[in-house]
Amino acid sequence: MKALCWEGVNDVRVQNVPDPRIQNDKDLILKVGLSTSCGSDLHLLTGHIPFMQAGDVIGHEFMGEVVETGPGVTRHKVGDRVVVCSFIGCGECWYCGRGLWSLCDNTNTNPGITQGLWGADPGGIFGYSHAMGGFKGSHAEYVRVPFADHTAIPIPEGVDDLSALFASDSVPTGWMGADLGGVQPGDVVAVWGCGAVGQMAARAAQLLGAERVFVIDRFGYRLDQAARTFGVETLNYENTDVGAALREATGGRGPDVCIEAVGCEAHSPGPQHIYDQVKSKLKLETDRPIAVREAIHNCRKGGTVFVLGVFAGFVDKFPLGAVMNKGLTLRGAQQHGQRYIPMLLDRIAKGELSTGHLATHVLPLDDAPRGYDLFKNKKDDCVRAVFRP
């Protein structure tokens, strides 16, 4: 079958790879209908995540049709249309039982790497390096889905493929930031990053009752899309004093909840961006926490900062004093998709959540390298590149 493979830094190619097969009785084989690029994939392309091997199939956000099931699969049958959570959950461990699906104890097949790096191993994820299990990714014609009864979720009638696609990762990730960030009716919420995840976090905050929602970015086409689709307020940090604008909007306090949806390669027009670039090039830090710093600095006293962006290791100049002295709650997580996806699919079906607008470029799988070039380099107003095998 054809698949998009990582071959080296900034080198992805469509290759012929072996077809997947059932390996365990709880597996299913999915014929991929749609798969999409994700901002966290860019950390793989740039070599920021070091545990990749040439030939690894990338991609983790996808939907499709069940074509084969193992004997232990009870919730799906051949022909079912499903969306697949990017994080694989066994459904039986202590963490899955408490809704902490991305922390599953039984799905990361290479736990030693992250135990050494972080002190514990999170769950496995499709197409995201051997540190996260080494699973084949979704930019392919077919994918093996382990623990399928929990990892694949049926798509309701009335939800089209393109809308369902983003319920795999972007929508539940954004919703989790607003939910676990504790958004309450009447809150002011600020979201750093206006890609798919940032837009979904902003919409989640609205649906949870936020009075005002701001999204912060530097790309006008993304800010315009969010404002047009959801009616959120936008701030372009390249021509606006974000802190001053947020204080003015909140009587001098700052937002109640700040959500960081940028990640470890954040950008800034100021000298801190150069500082962090130099530090990371010299291996004196692994990640650039610019947006996290800004969220902490601008959050109101006693507020909450939730980190949705992907971080790999260590950062410099982390404002721990601000966290402590301002009485902030600081949280972060990879998405607990199984906890949210069924509810979110229902909201999509009811018209409460719009997701299809994120797919600005729908391409055949053969054009996936071009799609990633458009996505990575923000060409042609690309918000997300979607691939159809």
C-alpha positions in Angstrom: 0.0 0.0 0.0 1.0 3.7 -0.3 1.9 5.7 2.8 3.6 9.0 3.6 6.9 8.2 5.3 9.4 10.3 7.3 12.8 9.9 5.6 14.8 12.6 7.4 14.6 16.2 8.6 12.1 18.0 6.3 12.0 15.0 4.0 8.6 13.2 3.7 7.8 10.9 0.7 5.0 8.7 -0.4 6.4 5.1 -0.4 5.1 1.6 -0.9 5.0 -0.1 2.5 3.6 -3.5 3.7 -0.1 -3.7 4.3 -1.1 -3.8 8.0 -2.4 -7.1 9.4 -4.3 -8.1 12.6 -1.7 -8.8 15.3 -3.9 -9.0 18.4 -7.5 -10.2 18.8 -8.6 -6.6 19.7 -7.3 -5.0 16.5 -9.2 -3.9 13.5 -7.9 -2.8 10.1 -9.2 0.5 8.8 -9.4 1.6 5.2 -8.5 5.3 5.6 -11.1 7.7 4.2 -9.5 11.0 5.2 -6.4 11.9 7.2 -5.1 15.4 8.1 -1.8 17.2 8.8 -1.4 18.5 12.4 0.8 21.2 13.8 2.4 18.6 16.1 3.6 16.7 13.0 5.8 19.7 12.2 7.9 18.9 15.2 8.7 15.5 13.5 9.5 17.2 10.2 12.0 19.6 11.8 13.7 16.8 13.8 12.5 18.4 17.1 11.2 14.9 18.2 14.4 12.8 18.0 13.0 9.3 18.1 12.1 8.9 14.4 13.5 6.3 12.0 13.6 6.5 8.2 10.5 4.9 6.8 8.2 5.7 9.7 4.6 6.3 8.5 3.4 9.6 10.0 -0.1 11.0 10.7 -2.4 10.6 13.7 -5.8 12.3 12.9 -8.0 10.2 10.7 -11.3 8.4 9.9 -12.4 5.6 7.6 -14.2 2.3 7.1 -13.7 -0.9 9.0 -12.5 -3.7 6.6 -11.4 -6.4 9.1 -11.8 -7.1 12.8 -10.0 -9.4 15.2 -12.0 -12.0 17.2 -11.9 -9.8 20.3 -13.6 -6.8 18.7 -17.2 -6.5 19.9 -18.2 -2.9 19.2 -17.4 -2.7 15.5 -18.1 -4.7 12.3 -16.9 -4.7 8.8 -18.4 -1.7 6.9 -18.7 0.6 10.0 -17.7 4.2 9.5 -15.5 5.3 12.5 -13.2 8.1 13.6 -10.1 7.0 15.4 -8.7 8.7 18.5 -5.1 9.7 17.9 -4.1 8.2 21.3 -4.6 4.5 21.8 -6.4 3.4 25.0 -6.7 -0.1 26.4 -9.9 0.7 28.3 -8.8 -1.5 31.2 -5.9 0.2 33.1 -6.2 2.5 36.1 -5.8 5.6 33.9 -8.3 4.7 31.2 -10.8 3.8 34.0 -10.5 7.4 35.3 -10.9 9.0 31.9 -7.2 9.8 31.5 -6.9 8.0 28.2 -3.7 9.6 26.9 -2.0 8.2 30.0 -2.9 4.6 29.3 -0.5 2.2 30.9 -0.7 -0.5 28.3 -0.4 1.0 24.8 3.1 2.5 24.7 5.3 -0.3 23.5 8.6 1.6 24.2 8.0 2.9 27.7 11.6 3.1 28.6 12.3 6.2 26.5 9.7 8.4 28.1 10.2 7.0 31.5 13.7 8.2 31.3 12.7 11.6 29.9 9.6 12.4 31.9 9.5 9.9 34.8 6.6 8.0 33.3 5.3 6.8 30.0 2.1 8.2 28.4 -0.1 6.1 26.1 0.8 5.2 22.5 -0.1 7.4 19.6 -0.3 6.7 15.9 2.6 7.9 13.8 4.4 9.9 16.4 7.9 8.4 16.9 9.2 5.4 18.7 9.1 7.2 22.0 5.3 7.1 21.7 5.1 3.4 20.7 6.3 3.4 17.1 2.8 2.8 15.7 2.3 3.2 12.0 0.6 6.5 11.2 -2.6 7.5 9.4 -1.3 8.9 6.1 -1.8 5.6 4.4 -4.3 3.5 2.6 -4.9 1.2 5.6 -4.1 1.4 9.3 -4.1 -1.2 12.1 -6.1 0.1 15.1 -5.2 -1.6 18.4 -7.7 -1.9 21.2 -10.3 -1.0 18.6 -13.4 -1.1 20.8 -12.0 1.9 22.7 -9.8 3.6 20.1 -12.3 3.7 17.2 -15.6 5.6 17.7 -18.7 5.2 15.5 -19.6 8.2 13.4 -23.3 9.1 13.7 -25.6 9.4 10.6 -25.7 13.0 9.5 -22.0 13.7 10.3 -20.1 13.9 7.0 -16.6 12.4 6.7 -14.8 15.8 6.6 -16.5 17.1 9.8 -15.9 13.8 11.6 -12.2 13.8 10.7 -11.3 16.6 13.1 -13.0 14.8 16.0 -10.0 12.4 15.9 -7.7 14.9 17.6 -8.2 18.7 17.0 -11.7 19.0 18.4 -11.2 16.9 21.6 -7.8 18.5 22.2 -9.3 22.0 22.1 -12.3 21.0 24.1 -10.1 19.5 26.8 -8.3 22.7 27.2 -11.5 24.6 27.9 -13.0 21.9 30.0 -10.0 21.0 32.2 -9.0 24.7 32.2 -12.2 25.2 34.1 -14.0 27.7 31.9 -17.1 28.9 33.6 -20.1 31.0 32.4 -19.1 34.7 32.2 -15.4 34.0 32.0 -13.0 35.9 29.7 -10.8 33.3 27.9 -7.7 33.9 25.8 -6.3 31.3 23.4 -2.7 31.5 22.1 -2.7 30.0 18.6 -5.4 30.1 15.9 -4.8 26.8 14.1 -7.3 24.0 14.3 -6.7 23.2 17.9 -6.8 26.9 19.0 -10.0 27.5 17.1 -11.6 24.4 18.7 -10.5 25.5 22.2 -12.1 28.9 21.5 -15.4 27.4 20.3 -15.4 25.1 23.3 -15.0 28.1 25.6 -18.0 29.7 24.0 -20.1 26.6 24.4 -19.1 26.3 28.0 -20.4 29.8 28.6 -17.5 32.2 28.3 -18.6 35.8 27.9 -15.7 36.9 25.7 -13.1 34.7 23.9 -9.9 36.1 22.3 -7.6 34.2 19.9 -4.0 35.4 19.5 -1.9 34.7 16.4 0.1 36.4 13.7 -1.5 35.0 10.5 -4.4 37.1 9.4 -6.1 34.4 7.4 -6.4 32.2 10.4 -7.6 35.0 12.6 -10.2 36.0 10.0 -11.4 32.4 9.7 -11.9 32.1 13.4 -13.7 35.5 13.6 -15.9 34.6 10.6 -16.8 31.1 11.8 -17.2 31.6 15.5 -17.4 35.3 16.2 -14.4 35.3 18.5 -12.3 38.4 19.1 -8.9 38.4 17.5 -5.5 39.9 18.4 -2.5 39.9 16.0 0.5 40.0 18.2 2.7 41.5 15.5 0.8 44.8 15.6 -1.0 44.7 18.9 0.1 44.9 22.6 -1.6 41.7 23.6 -1.2 42.2 27.3 -2.6 45.8 27.2 -5.6 44.6 25.1 -6.4 41.8 27.5 -6.1 44.0 30.5 -8.4 46.6 28.9 -10.9 44.0 28.2 -11.0 42.7 31.8 -10.9 45.8 33.9 -7.1 45.4 34.4 -7.2 41.9 35.7 -6.4 39.7 32.7 -8.3 36.6 31.4 -9.8 34.0 33.8 -8.5 31.2 31.6 -5.5 31.2 29.3 -5.1 28.3 26.8 -1.7 27.7 25.1 -2.3 26.0 21.7 1.1 26.7 20.0 3.7 24.2 21.3 7.4 23.8 21.5 8.4 25.9 18.4 6.5 29.1 19.3 7.3 32.3 17.5 7.6 35.9 18.7 8.6 39.1 16.9 10.7 40.2 19.9 14.2 39.3 21.2 12.9 36.4 23.2 12.4 34.5 20.0 16.1 34.9 19.0 17.1 34.0 22.6 15.1 30.8 22.5 16.3 29.9 19.0 19.9 30.2 20.0 19.4 28.2 23.2 17.7 25.4 21.4 20.3 25.3 18.6 23.0 25.0 21.3 21.0 22.2 23.0 20.7 24.3 26.2 16.9 23.9 26.0 14.8 21.6 23.9 11.6 23.7 23.5 10.7 27.4 23.0 8.0 28.3 25.6 7.2 31.8 24.3 3.4 31.4 24.3 3.4 29.6 27.7 5.3 32.5 29.2 2.9 35.0 27.7 -0.1 33.1 28.9 1.3 32.9 32.5 2.2 36.6 32.5 -1.2 37.8 31.2 -3.5 35.5 33.1 -5.3 37.1 36.0 -4.4 36.4 39.6 -5.9 33.1 40.7 -6.7 32.1 37.1 -5.8 29.0 35.1 -3.3 28.3 32.4 -3.8 25.2 30.3 -1.0 23.9 28.0 -2.3 22.1 24.9 0.7 22.6 22.7 3.1 19.7 22.4 6.4 20.0 24.4 9.1 17.4 24.3 11.6 18.2 27.1 13.1 21.2 28.8 12.6 25.0 28.6 14.5 28.0 29.9 13.3 31.2 31.7 10.2 29.5 32.9 8.2 32.0 35.1 7.7 29.7 38.1 7.7 32.8 40.4 4.7 34.2 38.5 2.8 30.8 38.8 3.3 30.7 42.5 2.9 34.4 43.5 -0.1 35.0 41.2 -1.8 31.8 42.6 -2.2 30.3 39.2 -3.4 26.8 38.4 -1.1 25.4 35.7 -2.3 22.3 33.8 -1.5 20.4 30.7 -2.2 17.1 28.9 -2.3 15.2 25.7 -5.9 14.7 24.6 -8.2 12.3 26.4 -10.1 11.7 23.2 -12.2 8.8 24.2 -13.6 10.9 27.0 -14.9 13.5 24.7 -15.3 12.3 21.1 -18.8 10.7 21.3 -20.2 13.9 22.9 -18.4 16.1 20.3 -19.7 14.0 17.4 -23.2 14.6 18.7 -22.5 18.4 18.9 -21.3 18.3 15.3 -24.4 16.5 14.3 -26.5 19.2 16.0 -24.7 22.0 14.3 -23.1 23.4 17.5 -19.6 22.7 16.2 -18.3 23.6 12.8 -15.1 21.7 11.8 -15.1 21.2 8.0 -13.9 24.8 7.4 -10.5 23.8 8.8 -9.9 21.7 5.7 -8.6 24.4 3.4 -6.8 22.0 1.1 -8.0 18.5 0.3 -5.5 16.5 -1.7 -4.8 12.9 -2.9 -2.3 11.0 -0.7 0.2 11.2 -3.6 0.3 15.0 -3.1 0.9 14.7 0.7 4.5 16.1 0.5 3.1 19.2 -1.2 0.4 19.4 1.3 2.9 19.4 4.2 4.9 22.1 2.4 1.7 24.3 2.2 0.9 23.6 5.8 4.3 24.0 7.3 5.2 27.2 5.4 1.7 28.7 5.7 1.3 29.0 1.9 -1.9 29.7 0.1 -3.7 30.4 3.4 -3.5 26.7 4.4 -5.0 26.0 7.8 -5.1 22.2 7.3 -4.1 19.9 4.5 -6.4 16.8 4.3 -5.4 13.7 2.3 -7.7 11.3 0.6 -6.0 7.9 -0.1 
